Structures are given as C-alpha cells and as structure tokens.
C-alpha cells in the first residue's frame, strides 16, 4: 500500500469507497451497462444485418428467373425466402450456360419442403466447383454429395441439427413451400450427406438432384422441363450485356444483377426503419447519459461525509477530486464492461432469431475503432456525473457535513 | 456570531472551554482550523497566520499542524482503524505503518487495528479518533465535544488519554464542551461567555 504517493492514496480511497458503497456503486455501473449495451447493440445490429445479408448471397453475381421482381428473384433463389416468381424453360438455362462470359450456371428448382424446410433441386457440381465465399467451397460434415439421378439428399447444417437428420435417414417431402400434413409426396429420399455450416441461407435447405424436383410424383409435366432460376457467376462486363439482353430487349426472363446492388437498394428502401432504429438508439443514449450522470451523482453524494472528513484531515482539491474521479472511473469502467456483455447478449439473441428466420449468420459483435468513441463517451458521462459530486463536496460547508450523528 | 478580542494558548498547553450548545464554540474551532473564514481579525497557529493562507495552504496546514477530534468521531467507515490513521498520515505525506501501530498501541487499540469502525464500540471509535488526531505530530489538537457520545466513565477516560498523549507529544490542546464535569480534568479552563463577547 503506497499511500505516500498521491496516486496511491487516491486509488486506495477510491477503491475503499467503492467497496463501502458496493451496492450503490453496482447499481450505478449497471445503469451505465444497460444504457451503453442497448446503444451499442442497437447500432451494431443495424450495421451487421446489412453487411451480413450482403455477404450471404452464396458467391453468385446474378440470378436469371421468370419475368418479375429482381428482389423477389434474389430472395427466392439465394435467400430461400418468398415465393418463386415462376418457372423458366430448361432451354433458357442451356442458353445462358453457353453464353461467353458466364463462368458458372447452376439451375435450381423449388416447390417442395420437408417439415417446413425447403427442398432445392440443383446440379451436384455446385458442391464440387462453386465457391460460396471467395476461396471457400462447400464442405461435407459427413457422407457424400447426392447423385444426379438418385432420390438422395444433402442436408444443410441448420436443417440437420433442427430435424436431427442422419446419414441413411429416409423422408418423404411435402408439396409446396410451406408444410401441410396432407400434401406428402410418395417419393422417398435418403440422406446421403450433411453439409458443414456456412452461415448462409443454404444451411437452411435440403439439397436434392434437380431431376428429383422436376420429376417428383404429383408435379405437372411442364415442371419436368423447367427450372425456377439459374444462379450465375460472371466474368468481366458480361453482366451489362445480359442486363440489356434480358431486361431491356427481352420479355421472357428477368436478369437480377448485380446481386449486391439489388440487395443494397432493398436496404435503402428500408432506410426509414434504420432511421427509426437510429432515433431509438440516440434516445437510449441520451436517457443513458442523464441516467449515468444522475446515478453517479447520487451514488457519490452518499460519500459526502467521507469527503468532508478527508477535507477536515487536510485533503486538498487534487486528492478529493481524484478520489471522486477514481470512484467514478471504477464505476464507469465496470459499466463499460457490462455494456460490452449486454451488447454481446443482444447480439447472440438477435443472431439466433435471424439465423432461425433466414439462415444468415450475423458476424460476431466485435468492437471496432468507432466504438471506442462510444466507450469514451460512456466514461466521460460517468466522470461528468462525478464532477458534480466533486464540486458539491468542495463547496459544501464542512461545518454542516460534520454535524454530530445523532 | 463569534467575537473574540484576544485568545492565546502557549505551545503544548491545554485548555477546556465550556459553554452551552449552539453558542458558537464549534464555529471558533472551525475558524482556528481554517474551515471557516473570519470576517475580520487574525488567527495565528505556530507562527503561521491562518487567516492569510490560501485554501490549499490551509489544507496543508490542517494536515500537518492540526489534529481534530470530533464528537461523532468521523472515522472513514470503509477503512479499518489502522487505515484511518494511515490515511491521515498520508495526507501529510508521511504514512508509516509502524508509527500508526504505535499510536493504536498508545490508545489501547492494537488488537483491533484491522476492525472497521462499525465493528468497534463507541469508546473504541473515540480512541481511534484520538490516535488519528495525533497521527502527524500536530502542534495543536482541536477537540469538539469529544465526550458528547460517551458515557461518563468512558468520557473521563478519553479526556485523560487525550491529555496525556498531547502532553507526551508536546502538542497544545483545546477542548470545547458543554459538559461541566470535564472542568475538573483540566488545569486551565474558561467559560465560553468570558471568551466570546457576543451574546
């Protein structure tokens, strides 16, 4: 205990005060944690939802589908949400596949589910060749990829966990994108492989050969010769040419390109919601700052008598202010740590909800440089609250504060 | 209001001032300690003019030259008996574990040095308060109703302890009290009414 140094004495008295007024100090720290955590959490969810959705397009640049909305096409083909806008003749797939500048083209067919999880028919090559993220190909947790003509299924990690599907399990799909008990097909599929998690919507899908969907018992003949969409990776300026060919000159199909820009325009349309979230976050921050300052003030007011005693013993302004700031700092730092915990908690809960609903895994709530400003603002508002108490402590008449306790 | 034409106490001397409650005795001590400012006149302690010191100089003077004993003891509740003395020493820049323990020994509190004030009896708290007042070898100890919270037996014992320790440390002592029984403990005493010309 180096009490002869001013810093040592200040730290000693501040920590003693914290321990003595443990409950009050903890309440103050909790208020800071709550305000800071809510603010940081709200701001981060907002940002990361957008970023994560933009990164979850499965490594494709464009989607070709039936005439209709580009956004609906992307949501249906890449995010496995929403209904398919319709079908394309198989020839359209063959045609675009052969177009120069088209690096990859995978047909998909949708229209069935198993217990609410979509069956997506595609070409098995997708799982051998395609990089769903730069440098990342699909990996198998167990088993193998389905064969082109067999009634076999490769199950996304989320579905496998939720339905506890294992290699060798058999199931009969249901017709339609939503689960209805009385729509079960007679076809029996066997699980031959389980995919590793990718944090993209493909985790929420049961992949089968495209022929399986096309020729599923109960589907009409037209379906056997069509696809729901074609997922595309493009080279160079191919996108511009195809955009002109399909969207401006043609009237049979919609070419949704570029995926990222279409999604960004969707988020732009949701800007009002972002604005609302931002306003909420700032209101939380404003209330938080007031709460922090007032809690700190009242918490330190409880120490008024201690400060008066220190003054009567000859404590100068520096030590007194130091002790108050030291106490405020301990509370604020604990509050900041609590904020980060609450932020992570909010992140985990939101992550769970979004994965459940969309399959998109939000990135972890990692701290970034700009968050340091928020943290500094939290500590600063705590110290401002303490400053009030410090001024009060020095201005108060010692005579009043040191009245005998009856 | 307090109006004292003249008051002098020699180095190492002891005096008791008696007067009814609320008559301004504590104000007098606060003026001496520099925690209140006189409207006019001057106060000197150990050749230092208190009335001419700045606030920070008064703080330093309180830490090094003065010891204060309060009726309600005013120990730091979060600190142990030993720490209370060490903090007082540290404020004057000379915290010494050994000296703090010697002081607690002198007031008979060695065995309770690690107890918090709330774990001590009233009499024991008063003794820690006395030890703390002596922490920095002050030139003067101001005791404001030091026996106000004590029973008669503890009151006499505390006063005797305070007197003897002041004498041993060659420190002047001013005790203000409204209790007449303290009179007999002091060689020199004065009635507040004879000192203060107001009221």
Interface residues (C-beta under 8 A of the other chain):
Chain A: X1 X3 X4 X9 X12 X13 X16 X17 X19 X20 X21 X305 X306 X308 X309 X310 X311 X312 X313 X314 X315 X316 X317 X319 X397 X398 X399 X402 X403 X404 X405
Chain B: X26 X27 X30 X33 X35 X36 X55 X56 X59 X60 X61 X62 X63 X64 X66 X68 X70 X71 X72 X74 X75 X76 X77 X78 X79 X83 X86 X87 X88 X89 X90 X91 X92 X93 X94 X95 X132 X145 X148 X149
